[in-house]
Amino acid sequence: MLESKFSNLDYLSILLYFLALAMIALKFRFLKQSKAVEYFVASRKLTLPMFVGTMVATWYGQVAGISELSFNAGIFNWLTQALFWYGIYIFFAIFVAGKLQEQELWTLPQYIGRFYGKKAGFLAAWINFFKMIPIVYLLSLALLIRTFFNVDLPIAFLLGGVVSIFYCISGGYRAVVYSDCFQMLLMYIAIILVPFYAYHLYGGVSFLKANLPSEHLNLSGGFSFSETLVWAIIPLTTLVNPTFFQRCHSARNPKVAKKGILICLLFWGVFDICTTLIGLYARAIIPNVDPKDAIVTLGLTLLPSGLKGVFLIGLMATVMSTIDSHCFVAGQIFSQDIYPKIFKSKISESKMIRLSKWGMFISIALAILINSYLSFSITFYRKLTGSLGTVCLLLPLLFALFSKQKPIKNAGYYSMLFGMFGLLWFFLIQCSSSLPLLGELFPYLIIYPKQIAPFLFSEGIYVGLFFSGLAFMWAWVKREIFKEKNADGCKGS
């Protein structure tokens, strides 16, 4: 049994970790936060150290998925999960972060809504809410809880969900930020320990070369151009990530937002190197392990008693610091962008705060249900959520951020709608391999598209972006031809 691997010191470590989180929650539980601006964005006074701490911690909850990719594909993981992302981080810091901080809008759907109209903002709210459901992160956390406490996975899902949102609900955004800064320290201790011990016990490059498949030390990893291109496009989801929007909006000034993301890039670089090394060492030392469990199994294999607990709480901190942020932003979107639009009513600030807590509960409950009844790989979930945000929101948002033209009536709404349609169409085609009746009934929709345009239909993100761009372009051409007036209620009207 796994629990026999842990000493009393390991259990003491995890006890102290949860006590520290409880203390942070209690500290802000009794702080008066009746104003929405204080509860949701800490009165927009986030300093540079706090901004960096919460951004770094929030961005790396997919540590199990990253190590899975590194285990299976080697340094291709570093290319797709690090290098491709760095250019987008720099672009975001220089051209986007300052713009967002200067806005009086709190969420990405509000930004879309102001530019393209209420209908587009409402659709963007639902897309963002789904994107913020922490499916992948809760799965990663549940696997860690199962390892440490030897409980069944459904119980691990429930425990992970309850603990992750406890301090969000209790203390608001300040509790999230302070817990993130604390958890950032733990996650770096954990992620550096493993490659350090692996190098000390087994050696460096010569050991890896002798014990890894040759493609694992090749940047291409044996993947096709089409598959690599998907991973190159997915980092664009950074530009439409609601947590980035929320963090930038809560910064003290534009300078904090810009400089903060550039500093984060240095921390993320260290983390990326460590996670790639962990996947490589895991493949070389324990090649028969389940890739999803590679990082945990390697850490428990190499580390001595006392450090096993430190390692696991570091991994938990990595995941929980992302779950809390996603649930918190999901709650904010629910209370500000979904509930008021459904019931067409203005709500008080105190009710908005209460509704956000319900939104957090709904988000974590959906994550538990999806993980319990739909069994897919972590990589599949990452592709799905990354693709959804990119295909639906990227083109409308880039136009809204950088275009000096007047808004195009309905362009944002139909671009999002058709992007979603394209993505769903692709997944329907993928399902036809296990449901051949679909192809027999609808050959023009299921079989022929892949034969006519094999590259386009090789990945969902291509199909989604194609239809999103087509809808946006049609709206633009229509405006130019018919000289339509601006949408009511949009910027520039």
C-alpha positions, 0 to 999 in steps of 0.5 A: 500500500502506498501510505506505507512509503510515508513517514510521520514527518511526511504526514506532519508536512501535509498537516502543516500545509493544510493548517497554513491554508486554513489560517490564510482563509481565516485571516481574510474571512473576518476582513470586511469585504462588502465592496465588490471591488475589494472582494473580486480584485483587491481594490485594484492595488496588487503590488509587483511581488504579489502580482508575480506570486499569484501569476506564477502559481496560477499558471502551472496546474497542469503539471501532471499533463506536462510530465505525461507529455514529457514522458511520452515525447521527451524534449518535444514537451519543452518545445510545445509547453515552453518555447511556443509560449514564451513569445506569447507571454512577451507579446501579452506583456508589451501590448496587452497587459497595460491596456487591460489594467487601464480598463474599468472592465473586470472580466473578458466577457465584459470587454467583448460585450462592450465592443460587440454588444450584449449578445456577444458578451453573454456568449463569451461569458458561457464560453469562459465559464466552461473554460474555467471549470478545473477539469484537468487540475482536479484530476491531477489533484485527485491523483495526488490525494489518492497516492498520499491517502490511498482513497478511491478516486471519487472520494479524492475528487470530492476531497480535492474540490472541497479543500480547493475552494474553501479559502476562495469562498472564505477570504475572496481574492486576497486569500487567493493571492496570499495562498498563491504566493505561499504555494509558489514557494512550495511548488518550486521546492518540489519541482527542483528536488526531483531532478536534483536527486535524479542527477545525483543518483543516476547522472546527467546527459550520458545516462539519459542518452543511454536509456531513452528512445532517440526521438525523446532527445529530438525537438520534433519528438516524432510528431507530425507537422500538423500535430506540432502546429496545434501545440504552436497555436494553443499558446494563443489561448493566453491572450483570451485567458480570463485569469490573465485578464483578472490579474492585470485588472487587479494590478496597481498600475499598468507598469506592474502588469507589464513588468510582472509578466516579464518577471513571471517568464523567468520563473516559468522558464525554470519550471519548464526545464524542471518538468521536462527533466522529470519526464525524461528521468521518469521514462529512463528510470521507470519506463513501465509506469503510467505516464499520468503518474510519472512525476509522482512515482519518480519523486516517491522512488528517488526522495528519502522519507521526510522529503516525500511529503514536502514533494507531494505538498509542493505538487498539491500546491501547484495544482490547488493554486490553479484550481482556486484561481479558476473557480474564483474567476468562474464565480466572478463570471457567473455573478457578473456576466451570466446571472444578471443577464439571465434574470435581466436585473441589477444586483447589489454588491453583496448579492454579487459576492454571494452569487460568486460563491455559488458560481464557485460551487457549480464550477467545482461540482461540474469538474467532479461530475465530468471527471467521474463519468467521462474518462479521457486523458489529461492531454485530451482535456488540455487540447479541448479547453485550450482549443475552445478558448482560442477558436471562439475568442481569439479573433474577436478579442484581437480585433477589439484590442487593436483595431481602430475601426468601428465594431462590426455588427454581429461579427464577434457573436457569429465568430464565436458561434461558428468557431464552436460549431467547427470544433464540435463538428471535428469531435463528431467526426472523431467519434465516427470511428467508434460510431460508424453509423454516423458516417453511414447516415451523414457521409457528407458531414462525417466522411467526405470533409476529411477526404476533401480537406485532410489537413484542415480536418486533422485537428479541431483547432484548425476547423474551429479557427477556419469557421471563426475567421470565415464568420468574422470575414463575412461580417466585415464584407457585409458591412463594407458592402451594405455600409451597416450601422454599428451595433447598438450599445457597442463602442463607437456607436 
